[in-house]
């Protein structure tokens, strides 16, 4: 019984800090010149609001946060100092060349702002040979109000006159490296300028990015953890559990791919409440209709709600991938989905094994069944409460017009 209450406490603590996707995804188009480095950054309105709120004393609370030109200029200046460029071991000082609020250049792009950032090179460092990009956005120790937020960027980088290297992933834990060659007539290949740009390098980066999305101390995917935990509590066998989690992963891979092809687009104000509703539905099904938590019907439920979970992180990720070649996008999506699936199994298998060991510790069959019922009911009740908390938050922010955290 004590173990069951411990599980409940853990799940409720997740809910108390839950943010379904506290990961902001933007894109950086980097051009390297002999005398400067230029970065065209595309960032979400959500990232601007979170950053400004975290770095402004006594900020105006959401949903009344200001989104005027001064807000974007403030965020652009922050980006120039926290997207750090190191040329041949020397950090360059960055500045803001221009700011385009959402819709300024493209009326259809209402969720993304564009900043032109410039990093001049001192005369003694002209024509650098090695370049490193570092992501320090939202990593400041003083930014407590940003919670578990993390900003990552899809990078496209080129030396002036050479083909671009695309599909690189910049995170606070993993900088991007780029080698320059200013020999006249010399054209760099993607592999020689950046080892991370090979297909294997892209696959590996996005595979671990998928794991990090779910299985990170800093910004775990609480919605996924709660949903798959409810699947664990309703599964009778390991094989049934593996099928449920795989169906869930396959479903959100489908919506992610469809979004990449611009065939599906659903506002996060609709998606986030549906994700929360899916958690509540599956958890309550374990309690109210336990017999329906098995078989093909349960498999269909996992697949159906997986479609909405995929849309939950499709928008910003795919917005950041704009301009990348089709093959690079497909590799990134495939690797990201496999990473998410691996993370799911890393969560559900130990949880399933722990529950099974607790059940098998009893020699009497009646005691075993009682332990199973207690685990399913109390654990699912805790998950449903966590889902309801998340649902209330998502609905409040959706109707208020604020960014869903």
N, C-alpha and C positions, 0 to 999 in steps of 0.2 A: 504493500500500500504506500509506503514511504517513497518508493521509486516512482510510482504513478504521480504522486503529488509533486515530485521533483520535475518530472516531465512537464506537468501543467505549468509550474512556475517558470521554467525555461521558455516555454512557448509564449506565455503572457509577457515575459520580459522582452521577447522579440517584438511583440506587438507594440509595446510602449515606446519603442524607438523606430517603429517600422517606417521605412520609405521604400516603396516597391523597387525603384530603380534609381538609387542615389548616384548614378553614374552619368556624367554629362559628356556627350560625344561631339566633338567638333572636327574641323579639318584645317590643315595648314598647307598652303602652296608656297614652297620656299624656292627662291631664286638666288643663286650665289654669283656675285659679280666680283671682279678684281678688287673693287674699293668698298663694297658693301654687301650686306645680306638683306634681302627683302622677304618679308613673310606676309602673305595675304591670309588672314585668319577668318574663318567662318565659325561663329559660335551661336549657341541657342540663346533665346531670350531668357530661358530658365536659368542658364549658367550666369548670365549677367545679373539677374535679380538675386540669386543665391550669393554670388561674390560680393556685390555691393552691400547687401544686407549684412554680410559677415565682416566687412571691412569698414563700415560706416558707424560711428558712435551714435547710439540711440536712433537706429533706422526706423522708418515708417513701416509698421507691420503690414504683412499681406492681409487681404488682397488690395491694399491701398498703396502699394509700392509704386513709386514714380517710374515711368518709362519714357522720359523725354530725352532729347539729344545730349543733355549734360550727363545723364545716367550712362549712356553708351560711351561718352568720352571718358568718364571716370573708369569704366571697366576696361577700355582700350589701354589707358595708361597703366592700369594694374597688369594687364596681359603683357605689355612691353617689358615690364620689369620681372615678370615671373615665367615667361617663356625665354629661357636663357640660351644664348648662342655663345659657344666657345670655339674660337678659331685658333688653331695651333697652340692650344693650351691657355689662351688669353680670353677672358670673358669680355664680350662686347657690350657697350651701353646701348640700350634700345630706346626708341622714341616712336611717337605716333605720327604718321604721315596723313592719314585720312580715316574718317569714320563714316560708315554707311549703315544707318539703322535699318531694321527689317522693312523691305518693300521699297527702299530708296532706289536701288538699281534694278531690281526685279519685283514687280508688283505681286507676283505669285509667291515669292519667298518671304512670307510674313512671320516665320518663326526663327529666322537666322539673321544675325547682324554680321557685317563684314568690316574688318579693320586692316589697314595697310600699316605694317610695322617696319621700321628701318633700323638697321644695326650697322653704322659706318665702321670701316676698318681703319685703324691708324696707318699712317704711311709706311711704317716699318713692317706692317703685317699684310701689305697688299698681296693679292693672289694667294690666299691661304691654301695649304695642301690637305689639311684635316679639319673637318667641321663636326661639332657635336651639339645637338639640341637637347636641352634638359627641361623637363616639365615640373615647375614648382607651383603651379596653380592650385590654390586651396590646400596647400601643405603647410602653411604658416602655423606655428604653434599657438599663436594668439587667436586664430580663427576657430573659436569654439562653437560659435553659432552655426557653422556650416555642417556640424554633425559628421556623418560618415561620407560626405560628398567627395567625389573624386572626378577630376576632369582629365579625359584622355583624348588623343587626337590622331586622326588618320592623316599621314604626311605624304605629300608629293613634293619631291625635291629635285632640282636640276641645276647644273652648272651652266652658266650662260653659253649658249651655242651647242649644247649636248642634249640628247633625249632625256626626258625626266625619268626618275625612279619613283614608282608609285606603290601604294599599298602598305607603306611602313606604319608601324603603330608606336606612338609616343605615349608613355605612361610615366607617372612619378617614379616608378621602380626601374624603368628601362628607357634610357636615352636613345636617340637615333644618331648613328654615325654616318658620315659621308666623306668620301675621299675625292679630292679635286686633282685634275691634271691640266695644267695650262700650256702644255706643249702645243705649238701651232700645228693644226691639221690632225690632232689626236682626238678621237671620239671615244668617250668612256662607255663601257657596257654597264648595264645595271649591276651585274655581279661584281665587277671590279670596283665600282663606286660605293657599293653598300652590300655586304654579304646578306643582310636581312631581306634584300629585295628578291632573292631567288624564290622559286615556288615553295621549296621546303621551308625557307626562312619565314615566308608569309604564313604558311600553314601552321608552323610552330608558334608564331607570335599570336595568332588568333585562337589557336587551340588553348593556350594558357590564358588568353583573355577570357574565353568562355568559362574556364574553371574559376578564374578570379571573380567573374561576375556573380557566381553562386557561393564560392567557398573562400571568401575573403573576410578577415577580421575587420577591415576598414569599411567595406561597403558590400556586405552580403546581400544576395537576392532573397529577401525575406518572403516574398510572395511564393517563390519556388519552394523554399524550405518548408513553409507551412503546407502547401498543397501536396507535395510528395510525402510529407509526414502523415497526412491524412490517408494517403494511399497505403502507406505501410500499415497503419492501424486496421485497415479493412481487408488486407491481403491474408489469404489462408496459407499460401505456400510461397517459396522463393521464386519459383517459375512464374506464378501469377503476378508477383510484384515486379519482376523484371519486364514482363509484357506491359504492365500498366505504365511504368516509368518510360519505357521505350516509346509507347504510343503517344505519351505526353510530349516527349522530345521531338518525335517525328512531326507532330501537329504544329508545334511552334517553329520548326524548321520550314515547313510549307508556307506559313504566313510570312516568314522572314524573306523567303525566296520570292514570293508573289509581290511583296512590297518592293524588293530590289528591281523587279521588272515593271514597276509602276502600275501594277494591275489591281492592287488593293491599297487603300489608304483610309484609316479610321482615326479620328481625333483621340488624343490621349484622355480627353475629358469624358469620353465614352468608354474607352478601353480600361482605364484604371478602376472605375467602379465595377466593371464586369469581372476583372481579375479578383477583386475582393469578394465579389459575390460567388465566384467559383470556389473559393476557399471555404466560405460558409456552407455552401451547398454540399460539397463532398464530406465535410466534417459532420454536418447534421445527418446526412444519409447514413453514416456509420452508426449514429445513435438511434435515429428514429426508424430507419429501414435497413437494419444490418444485413438482411438476406439479399438486398439489392446491391450490396457493396462487393459483389463477386460476379464473375462470368462476363459475357459479352456486353451486357448493359453497362457494367462498370468500365469496361474497356472503351466503350463509346463515349462515356462521360469524360474520361481522362483525355481522350483525343479531342473532343469538342472544346473543352475549356483550354486545352493546350494551344488551340488556334488563337485565343485572345492573349494568352501569356506571350506568344511570339510577337504579337503586335505591340506588346508593352515595351519592348526594347528595339523594335524595328525602325521606328521613325528617325530618331537621332543618329543611330548607327548608319543607316542607309543614306541619310542626308549628308553625312560626312564622307560617304563613299562616292558622291557624285563626281564625275570626271574620270574615275578609274575604269580601266578596261573591263569588259565582261568577264574574262577569264580570272582576273584578279579578284573581282567581286565574288564570283562563285567559289573560288578557293577559300576566301575569307569567311563566307557564310558557312560553308561545309565544315571548316576547321572550328569555327566558333560553336557550331551546333554539337559537334563531337565533344568539345571541351565541356559544354553545358551538360551533356549526357554523362560524361565521366564524373563530373562533380555531383550530379544526382546520385549516381551509384555509390560514390564515396560517403554520401549522407545516409542513404536508405539502407544499405547493406549492414553497417554496424548497428543501426537502430533496430532493424529486423532481427539481427542475431541476438542483441541484448534482450529484446522482448521474448524471443524463443527460449533463451537460456533461463530467464526468469520463470517462464511457464513450465519448462521441463524440470526445474528444480523440485517441483511437487511430484510426489509419487502417485497420489490419488488422482484419477481422471477427473473427478468432480472438481477438485481444487484447481486443476489445470484449466478447465473451462471457466471457472469463476475468475481466475487471474486474467484470462483472455478477455472476458467481458468487461472487467474493471479497466483494463488497459485501453480497450477500444472506446468505452463510454467516457471515462474521465479525460483521456488524452484528446479525443475528438471534441469534447465539450470545450476544452481549453483552446483548441485550434479554432473552433467556431467563434469563440469570444474574441480571439485575436483578429480573425477575419472581419467580424462586425466592427471592431475598432477601426481597422483599415478602411472599411466601407464608408463609415461615417466621415472619416477624414477626406477620402477621395470625393465623396458627394459634396461635402462642404466646399472644397477647393474648386470643384467643377462648376457649381452654381455661383460661387463667388467670383469666378473669373481669374483666380490665381493659378500659378503653375503648380501642378501636382508634384509633390516632392519625390 
